[in-house]
Amino acid sequence: MEPFLSPIKSFRGHSDWLGRLAFAKQRNGLRVISTSSDETVRIWDVETGKQESVLEGHASVTCGLAVTMDGRRIASGADDGKIIIWNADTKIIIRCLSHHTKWVYCIQFSPDEKRLASASDDGTLKIWDADTGVLEFDIDDHQGPVWAVAYSPNGTKIASGSVDCTVRIWNATTGKQQIQPLIHDSDVNSIVWSPDSRRLISGCEDGQIYFWSAPTGAQLGFPLHTHSDAIITLAISPDGELIGSASVDGTARLWSTATRKPFGRVFQHAKRVNAIAFSPNGQLVATGGRENTIFLWDISQESTIMTYSVPPSFASPASNITSYIDQSSESSDSLSESSTPPPSLPPQGHSDHEISSPIRTSPPVELPDGLGIQVTPETISSRDAATSPSPSVPPRGSSHPQIATASASTPVLASPSKSFWKRFSMFNRSAASVDSKWWKFTRIGSIMYATLWFLSKYEHVLNLDLIPRQRKHRNLEP
């Protein structure tokens, strides 16, 4: 049985299920903002738990939600494809964007709050000028509904996730795709970035969380098996140390990005959970779903990773995410700068004969001729064992057996091939040939042999015909 955390507050007021949640740090305190199937956007005071205001303007189910850092502007997307930008102070509509033709699932302001990105069931990703409402980019490269969009914290990239089981990364300035699509095993429902903009984290329909290198598109380890059903929303803490996941299985969970293990206790709901969000200081988490209620959880005391066992289907085979280093950031000259000698060369000051694995020879061998002398087993190096011949038989009359061995320190050199002139003893005045009394006679014979060999070898050059042979002539016709 898994331990569950108890919520510290609950906000009730929506008449239908919740779509998305977000925290906003306004001048008069911390607020929670929610969208719902009841076609409203509501603002809640975190301190008192009371509903502060209701924003009405949509004519259909609202889901997508984005809030600026100062909390003064709110953007909400609806089932009819419309996006409304609200003034959070005056509660009036600033602008209505209506280029989408179907449900707007996800919205996010750029870090500088000058643009707004929206993902829709119509299969498009749209980038808007947040101040003027002008549509800047209309991207339709996905092969299905687009359910997730997220700006990188440095504002240079946009990531989008789709039912086509891919995440695509776009240049935020040009709208061009930067790398190949990141392939998943199922629909991609949510995306978050690490604070350094170098890693991308995606949550999927199969209950798994994927980790990616944003510069290279490489998958960082195996997927993290987190839920027994689809993940609807992901959230990342401001410091990037925790990931929050909300699932159809009726739970919301926290995971450590450093260990990929469960962090703290489970947030248990009675029905599916659609939304999860971290407060700006990372100590509070808000969740909501089919119960029409927002729950507030205090995780400030959840400082250690719980030791409860996670069901086998949730267990992650992946290793620490921080152990994966982007290959693109590594220098290609790292090997050339190494001072380690090549592996084929022994370390300086050491002989390769000093490193040997001892092996045992065969049992005692009795030498022939009834000498009764045995060669006892002894330990020799593997190199010596490979090069040593079998013990030789001592010559008759010898008082001591002579055992021929090859020392590893004595190299055995192959005989160099003789040159042409060394074939003849007359030109090969070795000690043996000089001392021989027949040297003069062999010299004369060698000269004659060399002369005949030379003439027969090069007769075609000298135009000679010493050895008559049948020749073939061309058949010349007039």
N, C-alpha and C positions, 0 to 999 in steps of 0.2 A: 504494500500500500504506500503510495507516494504521499509525502507531506504537502499540504496545501497552505498557501499564505492567505490570510484573511484581509479583505479590503478595509481601508480606513474610512472611506466615504463612498457613497453612491449617489449619482445624480439622475433623478427621474423627471421626465417631462415629455419626452418623445412618445408619440402614439404608435410608432412602427419601428422596424429594425434600424440599427445604426449603420451608416456607411463608412465614414472615416472620422478620425480624431486628430487634433493638433493642439499643442500648447502655444500660448501667446503671452509674452511678458509685456504687459501694457503699463502705462504710467501709474495707474491706480491698483496694480497688483497682477498676480498670475491668473490667467484665464485658460479654460479648456473650451475648444470650439468643436462642434460636431455637425455632421450632415446625416440625413435620415431619409428613409423611404416615405416619411410623412410630408415630404416636399419642403422642409424647412431647414434653416441653418440656425443653430442656437449657440449662445455664449454663456458660459458658466463661471461663476466666481469660485476659485479653488479654495479660498480661505473659508468661505461660509457654506459652500456647497449649493448655493442657490442659483437659479436661472436668472441671468442678468437681462438678456434680450432674445427676441426671436426675429430672424431675418426671413421675411416672406417675399417671394418674387418668382420662384420657380413654379412651373405648372406641371412638373412631373418629379419622379424619384430623384433625389440628389445623392451623389456619391463622392465624386472627386472633390478634394479640398486642399487649399494651399494658403499659407499665412506668411506675411512679410516678417522680418526679424523684429521690427518695432511693433508688430501687432496692429498696425493702423489700416492695413488693407487685407481683405479676405477674398479669395477666389473660390467659387464652387461650381461644379459641373453636374449636369443633370441627364436624365434618360432621354430627353428630347434633343440632345446635342448642343444645348446652349451652356455658355459659361458666363457667370455674372461676377463682376468685381465690385466688392462692397467697401464702403468707408466704415471702418469698425467704430469710429467715434460717433458719427452722425447716424449710422445705420441706414444710409441711403445707397442706392445703386449708382456706382460711378460709370460703369460701362457694361454692355452686353455683347458677347462674341458668339456668333451663330453660324460659323462655317462648317462645323461638324454636322453630320447627318444622323448619327446614332449616339448612344450612351457615351458620356465622357467619364471614364473610370478614374483617371488619375491626372492631377495637375501639380505643377511645382514652379515656384518663382526661381529665377536665376539668383546666384549669390549677391549680385549687385542690384537685384530687384528691378532691372530694366526690361527683362523679358519674362514671358510666361510660356511654359511648355505644357501641352495637353496630349493625352493618349486616349484613343476612342475605339469603340466597337466597330467603327466604320473602316478600321484597318489603317488609319493614318496617324502620324505624329505631326503636330502643328506647333510652330514657334511664333509667338506674338510679341509685338511691342506692348509692354505692359502699360505704358503711359498713353499711347494713342490708339491702341487696339488694332493696329495694322498687322495683317498676317505677313510674316517675313519668310517662313519656310513651310512648305506642305510636303511632307515626306510620306511616301506610300510604298516603300520597299518591302515591308512585312507582308507575309502571305496569309494573314488572318487578323482578327481583332488585336489591338494593342492595349494591353491592360496595365502597363507600368511605364513610368518615365521618371528620370532623376538626373538633375544637374550634378556634375562633379563639384566638390567644394571650392576648387580653384576657378570654376566657371568656364573652363576651356572645352569641356566635353559634355555630351548628353547621352545617356543610356536609355534604351527602350526595350521592353520585354513583351513578347507576343504569344498568342496561342500557337504560332508556328514553331514553338519550342526553341526559339532563338532570342538572344540578347544582341543588340547591335549598338555600336558606339559611334557617335557622330561628332563632327567638329561643330562646336557651338556657334562659331562665327560664320562658317561657310555652309553648314548643313550637309557636308559631304561625309560619307561613311569612312571611318579611319582604318579599321581592321576587319578581318573576316568575322562573320557572325559566330557567336559563342553558342555551341550546340548543347541542348539539354535533352533529357529523356522525356519530358512532359511540358505542359503549358507553363509559361513563366508568368507569375501573378504579381510579383513585387520585386523591386530593386532598391538597394541602398549602396552608398559609397563609403569607403573608409575616409577618415578626416584628411589623410594625406593625398587623396585622389589617385592612389596607385592601385587600389584593390576594389573590386566590384563584387557585391554579394547579392545573390538572387534566390528567391523563394519560389517553389514550384507546386504544381498540382499534385505531384506524387509525394508531398510531404518532406521533400529534401531541400537542403540549402547548399548552394554551390558557391565556391570561392574562385575568383579569377584575377589574373594580373591584367590591369587595364592597359599598360603600354604594349604588351605582347599578345594578349588574348589567351595566354596559357592557363589551363585549369590548375588551381593550387590544391593538390591532394584530391582525395575522394569526396563525394558529396556527404554532407552531414545529415544523417537520418534523424529527423527531429519529431515528426508527428505521424500518427497513424492515418491521417487524412490530409486533404489539401491545405497548403499554407495560403492564406488570403493576403496577409500583409506582413511586411518586415519593418522593423525600426532599428536604428543604431543609436547608442548613447552618445552624448556630445564628445566624450573622450575617446570613443571608438572601442572601448573595452568590452562592451556588451552588445549582443544582438537580441532583439525581442521578436518573437514570432507569434502570430495569431492564426488559429486553425479551425477548420470545420469540425475537428474532433472534440470541440468544446473546451479547449485549453489554450492558454497563452503561456509561453515559456521564455526564459532568459538563457542565453548561452555565452560563454566566455570566448572571445575571439582569440585569446592566447592559447587556450587549451582545447577549445571546441567541446567542452563538457558542460552539462547543465549547471547553471548558476542560480543559487537560491531555490525557493520553493515554487511550485506550480500555481499559476493563477487559474483556478477552476471555475468554469461557467456551466450553466445548465444547458445551454445551447451553443451553436456555432459562434465563434468569435471572428468578427470582421475587421476590427481595428485595434491598433496598439500604438502608443506614442510615449516618448520620454520627455520629462520636463527639462527645461534649460540647464538645471544644475545636475541632472541625471539621477536624482534621488527619488523621484516619483514616476510612476507608470500609470497611464490611463488605458483601459480596455473597454470594448463594447461590442455588441453584436445583436443576435436575435432576441435578446431579452428586453430590448428597448431601453436599457439602462447603462449608464456609464459607471464603471468601477474605478476607484483610485487606490493604488497600492503604494505602500512605502517600502522601498527596497534598500534604504540606507543601512539597515541592520543585516542585510543579506550579503555580508562581506566575504563569506567563504563559499567555496563550491561544495554543495551538499554531497554527501556520500551515499545517498540512496541509489539503488540500482535502477538503471533505465531499462525499459523493455528491450529485448534483443533487436526488435525492428528499428529501435531508435539508436542503437550503438553505432558509433562512427569509427570506421577503420582508418580515418585520416589522422595524420600527425599534426604537430603544431603548425599553425599557419605562418607563424613568424619565422619558421625554419626554411621557407621557400624564398629564394632571392631571385628577383627578375634577372633573366639572363641578359636582357638588354643593357642592364646597368653594370655588368661585369666587363672588365677590360680585356680585350683580346690579346694584350701583351703580357698577361699575368704569367704565362708559362715561360716566356723568353726572359723574364726578369728573375726567375728563380735561380738560386745558387746551388740547388741540389744537383749532383752529377747524374748523368744518364744512368738508368737502371742497369744497363749492360756492363757498366764499368764498376769494379770494386772500389770501395772507399780508399782514399789515399792513405798510404802507410800501412795497408793491410794486404796480405796475400790471400788469394782465393783458396790456397791450400789450407789455410787456417780454419776455414769453415767447412766442415765435412760432417756428414751424418754417418756414424759408425754402423757397420753391418757385420754380421757374423759369417765366417767362411764355413765350408762344409765340414763334416766330422773328420777325425784324424785319418790320414791316408797313408797306408803302408807302402813304402817304396819297394820296387822289384829287386830281384836277385838275392832275396833272402837277407838283406842287410839289417832288417829288423828296426829300421829307423822310421819314426813317424813324424809327420808334420802336424803339430798341435794347432788347434783352432786359435786364432788371434783376431783381434779387432783391428780392422784397417779402414781407411777412408773409402767412401763410395767411389771417389775418382780413381784411387789406386786399384780398387777391386775391378773397375771396368777396364783398366788398361793392363793389368798384370796377367802374364801367361800362366799356365799350369806349372806346378813345380817340375823341374827337369830332373832326369835321372843322373846321378853323379857318375863320372867316368870310373871304369874299373881300376881298382888299385888305389883309389883316393881314400884317405882316412877320414875325410869329412864330406858330408853331402853338400853339393853346391846347388842351392836353390836360386834359380834365376828369377829375379823380380825387376819390375820396372818402377823406378821412382817417379813420383809426380813432379819432382823438381828437375828431372832430367828430360828435356823435351826430345821427342823423336821426330827428326826432320825427314821429310820425303826427299829422295834423291832427285836433284835437278835434272831436267832433260838435257841430254847432250846436244851440243850444237853440231852442225854438219861436219866441221873440220875435226871435231873430237872423235869422230867415228874411226879415224885412221890413226894407227899407233905412231906413225911418223910425225904427226902433229900433236900427239898426246904424250909428251915426254914425262910421264909420271915416274916416280921412284922405281917402280917395278920394271917398267920398260927400259929405263936407262941402265939398270944393273944387269939386264939380261944380255948374255953374250950373243944372242941371235938378233939383237936390235938392229944391226946394220943390214942383215938380210931382209928382215921384215920391213925395213924402211924402203928398200928398193921395190919390193913387191907392192907396198902400199902406194908408191908413186905411180907405178904402172896401172894399178887398179883405179886410182883416182883419175888418171888421164883418160882411160877408157870410159869411165862413168861420165866424165865431163863431156866427152865427144858425143856419146850416145844421147845424153840429155839435151844437148844444144845443137844437134846436127841440123835441125831445121833453120836455125839462125845462121849457121856457117854454110848452109846450102850444100850439105854432104849427104851421101846416100850409102852409109856404111852397111846397113842391113837392108837388102833388097826386099821390097814388099809390094803387093799389088795395090795400085792406086786407082781411084775412081776419078774419071774426067767428066766434065760437063758435056752434055750432048749439044754441041753448037750447030745450029742450023742457019743456012744462008737466009 
